Amino acid sequence: MKQQKFLSIALFATMFTVFQSCDEKLSPNAEYENVNDAEKEVAIEIAQSKESYQFIESVLRGADSEFLEGDFMQNISAAMRVRASERCDTIKSAEEIPVYSSEDINHKIYADGTYSYLNLNTTPPDSNVFNDLNVYKQPLDEVVGKTIVKDGVAYLYNLNGDLIHSKETGTANYSVLLDSLRSAIASGKTDESSLQAAKAIQSRRLTKAIHGAKTAGMKLISQSDDEIVFEMNLGVAESSLPQRVKSSVQRKAVMRFSGDMTCMYEQKVYENNQLVQIVSYEYQTDNASFAKRAPQAVKNLLPNTSIKGITLKSLKVKSDGTPYVMVNKEHYKKNQVTINL
């Protein structure tokens, strides 16, 4: 069963969509092992280890009452309300099967601005016993055990180590980010790192961030020292709720950021006035996982390395018309950055 992807604010493009038919021929020089990065100088390395959980909960018994306030939920029948209020103790479809997974992730940005990405599937084989109930189980030789992204190509290997997919992802260079980090580190070592100077730099960055958000089409709703709220029109599209899929809806996103715009706290997606998705982020408060002695400016440039947890809740509808909430949780057991600049 495929898990729903998070709408995270990852620093790098780590969630590559790599779909390719099983019978597609791979390039003879597509083997990652033929490329050696051992001699490359690593500027930044981010090591992460996380667990993911997927399960469903009752839309009426859940903690997020805002799901109930939209027009879709207000117009469901009394019978559907009774079903939606029931505890989800009985599994009636594949989508209701709880899923657990774990993975180790390693990002490397090299001194020349290039990068590599490694993802290892560390999910224990016996951790999802309920999957035996799913008649549409994915064959084991198609289960991805390792993902490598490098030089603009993503490589997917199965649990046996066999290459099963490859896909061009496009190249990216992080030299500008590295220059910004070097500048931040240098400023932290000079007298200009006084409290007054730091506030001036932070103010300039905040102004630039707000301007960039507005340029991207976001509308500033409110601003305080603690948080900034933006709204963005996502356009007209078909509804994600099957009962009204034939009618177009106006989609919008409401995003809550920290007062300095370095962290996103929450994102909500609406279809007309119906909330259909909530993504919330939890961050390390003590920076225990961050590189020691790193200036605050460096931490602001790498907000993803302070993430401790992500929760995605989506309003869904079963085949019988019963609404429910699909919950996806990510918990980072390790999220550490090493800076060699």
Secondary structure, DSSP 4 states (H G I P E B T S, - for coil): -PPPPP----SS---------TTPPPPTT--GGG---TTSPEEEEEEEEEEEEEEEE-TTTSS-GGGGGSHHHHTS-HHHHHHHHS---S--SGGGS-EEEEEEEEEEEETTS-EEEEEEE---TTS-GGGGG-TTPPPGGGSEEEEEEETTEEEEEETTS-EEEEEE------HHHHHHHHHHHHHTTSGGGSHHHHHHHHHHHHHHHHHHHHHTTEEEEEE-SSEEEEEEEEEEEE-SSGGGTTSEEEEEEEEEEETTSS-EEEEEEEETTEEEEEEEEEE-SS-TTSPTT--HHHHHH-GGGGEEEEEEEEEEE-TTS-EEEEEEEEEEEEEEEEE--
